[in-house]
């Protein structure tokens, strides 16, 4: 089992100054950096965000409309929806598949988005102990959502050793085929030095999609 050479992070262009200064932060860490009170952080971390939210420092965090608590309650194993939201908000996410990235990009219209193409091997070498992969889109619980729980986030070393066996055993679901590729790669909390691993930065205007066939390189679209 092998990860692709490139993985991709989709960010709000409004957050680019924050990324340049602090790297990639999970939604929870962005809330802390914005100086929110504990009660406000808990509300945003542990309940569904129904709207795109701009924090007091201008940083933006996306809505969670595809994860209604009623849908999550039907597919979660050994946790409540609030726990799932907190788990999602504690991670930085990367797509392994460009088509999935572009579907998320379309859901963010009409806001300007930034795609960062990342050297997978370099990132994993630096953060392996904090890396997990998932077999599903963990941010979507609509239309017959897959069974999920803490075991959905399979530590990278575990996945390399036994594929999705740990997920199946913990969630009580049939084992996935060894050929089932990860959908997401996640890093707990933050990647403060993300720009060390970036091989291409692209601003994607509304109405356009990212095309992985473009030459990978640092774009001059952002400064």
C-alpha positions in Angstrom: 0.0 0.0 0.0 1.4 3.3 -1.0 0.3 6.9 -0.7 0.4 9.2 -3.8 3.4 11.5 -4.3 1.2 14.6 -3.9 -1.6 15.4 -1.6 -3.6 18.6 -1.5 -5.0 21.1 1.0 -7.8 23.5 0.1 -7.7 26.7 2.0 -9.7 29.9 2.1 -7.7 32.6 0.3 -8.7 35.0 3.2 -6.6 32.7 5.5 -3.4 33.0 3.4 -1.8 35.6 5.7 -2.4 33.3 8.7 -1.0 30.3 6.8 2.2 32.2 5.9 2.6 33.3 9.6 1.5 30.2 11.5 1.2 27.4 9.0 -1.8 25.2 8.7 -3.9 25.1 11.9 -6.9 22.9 12.7 -10.2 24.7 13.2 -9.8 24.3 16.9 -6.3 25.9 16.9 -7.6 28.7 14.7 -10.2 29.4 17.3 -7.5 29.6 20.0 -5.4 31.9 17.9 -8.3 34.2 17.4 -8.6 34.6 21.2 -12.1 33.2 21.6 -13.3 32.5 25.1 -13.4 28.8 26.2 -17.2 28.8 26.0 -17.2 30.2 22.5 -14.5 27.7 21.4 -16.5 24.8 22.9 -19.6 26.0 21.1 -17.9 26.1 17.7 -15.9 23.0 18.3 -18.6 20.7 19.5 -21.7 21.8 17.6 -22.5 21.9 13.9 -21.5 25.1 12.3 -24.4 26.0 10.0 -22.7 29.0 8.4 -19.3 30.0 7.1 -17.8 31.8 10.1 -15.3 34.7 10.2 -13.4 34.9 13.5 -12.5 38.2 15.2 -9.0 38.2 13.6 -10.4 37.8 10.1 -9.6 34.1 9.8 -12.4 32.0 8.3 -13.7 28.6 9.2 -16.1 26.7 7.0 -19.6 25.5 7.7 -20.4 21.9 8.5 -23.7 21.7 6.7 -23.0 18.1 5.4 -22.7 16.8 9.0 -26.1 17.3 10.7 -26.2 15.8 14.2 -29.3 13.7 13.4 -27.4 12.0 10.6 -24.3 11.6 12.7 -26.3 10.0 15.5 -27.4 7.2 13.2 -23.9 6.3 12.0 -21.5 7.0 14.9 -20.0 4.2 17.0 -19.3 4.8 20.7 -19.5 8.6 20.6 -21.9 11.5 20.4 -22.1 14.0 17.5 -20.4 16.6 19.7 -17.4 14.3 20.1 -17.2 13.8 16.3 -17.3 17.6 15.7 -14.5 18.0 18.2 -12.5 15.3 16.5 -12.9 16.9 13.1 -12.0 20.3 14.4 -8.8 19.0 15.9 -7.2 17.9 12.6 -5.7 19.4 9.5 -7.0 17.7 6.3 -5.5 16.8 3.0 -7.2 15.3 0.0 -5.5 12.4 -1.9 -7.8 12.8 -4.9 -8.2 15.9 -7.0 -11.8 15.2 -8.0 -12.8 15.2 -4.3 -10.8 18.4 -3.8 -12.7 20.0 -6.6 -16.1 18.9 -5.2 -15.2 20.6 -1.9 -14.0 23.6 -3.9 -17.4 23.8 -5.7 -19.1 23.8 -2.3 -17.0 26.8 -1.3 -18.2 29.0 -4.2 -18.0 31.9 -4.7 -15.1 32.5 -2.3 -11.6 32.5 -3.7 -9.7 29.3 -2.7 -6.1 28.3 -2.5 -4.8 24.9 -3.3 -1.5 23.7 -1.8 0.2 20.7 -3.4 2.3 19.0 -0.8 5.1 16.5 -1.0 3.6 13.5 0.7 6.8 11.7 1.7 8.4 14.8 3.2 5.3 15.7 5.2 4.9 12.1 6.5 8.6 11.9 7.4 8.2 14.9 9.6 4.7 14.2 11.1 4.3 10.4 10.9 3.3 9.9 14.5 0.5 12.5 14.1 -0.7 11.3 10.7 -3.9 9.2 10.1 -5.7 8.2 7.0 -9.4 7.7 6.5 -11.4 5.5 4.1 -14.3 8.0 3.8 -15.0 11.7 3.5 -15.3 12.3 7.2 -16.9 15.7 6.7 -20.0 14.3 5.0 -22.8 12.4 6.8 -25.6 12.7 4.2 -27.1 10.0 1.9 -26.6 6.7 3.7 -23.5 7.8 5.7 -20.9 5.2 6.4 -20.4 3.8 9.9 -17.8 5.9 11.7 -16.0 6.6 15.0 -12.6 7.2 16.4 -11.3 4.1 14.5 -12.2 5.8 11.2 -8.9 7.7 11.6 -6.4 4.9 11.1 -2.8 5.8 12.2 -0.6 5.7 9.2 1.7 3.0 10.6 -1.3 0.8 11.3 -2.7 1.3 7.8 0.7 0.4 6.3 0.8 -2.7 8.4 -2.8 -4.1 8.2 -4.8 -1.8 5.9 -8.3 -1.1 7.2 -8.5 -4.1 9.6 -8.4 -1.9 12.8 -11.3 0.2 11.5 -13.4 -2.9 10.7 -12.8 -4.5 14.1 -13.6 -1.4 16.1 -16.7 -0.4 14.2 -18.1 -3.9 13.6 -18.2 -3.6 9.8 -16.9 -5.8 7.0 -13.2 -5.3 6.3 -12.5 -3.1 3.3 -10.4 -4.4 0.5 -6.7 -3.8 0.6 -7.1 -1.9 -2.7 -9.4 0.6 -1.0 -7.4 3.8 -1.1 -7.4 6.4 1.6 -9.7 9.4 1.0 -8.2 11.8 3.5 -4.8 12.2 5.2 -5.0 14.1 8.5 -2.5 15.6 10.9 -3.5 16.3 14.5 -3.7 19.9 15.5 -1.3 21.7 13.1 1.4 21.7 10.5 3.2 25.0 11.4 6.0 24.5 8.8 3.7 23.4 6.0 5.4 25.7 3.5 8.5 23.5 3.8 6.6 20.7 2.2 4.6 22.7 -0.4 5.6 22.2 -4.1 2.9 24.3 -5.6 0.5 27.1 -4.5 -2.5 28.0 -6.7 -5.2 30.5 -6.4 -8.4 29.1 -7.9 -11.1 31.7 -8.7 -14.8 31.1 -8.5 -16.1 28.9 -11.3 -12.8 27.2 -12.0 -11.4 23.8 -10.9 -7.9 22.8 -9.9 -6.2 20.7 -12.6 -3.4 18.5 -11.4 -2.0 18.4 -15.0 -0.8 21.9 -14.6 2.9 22.2 -14.0 3.7 21.8 -10.3 5.5 24.8 -9.0 5.2 27.8 -6.8 2.6 30.1 -8.4 3.1 33.8 -8.5 -0.7 34.3 -7.9 -0.1 34.7 -4.2 2.5 36.8 -2.4 
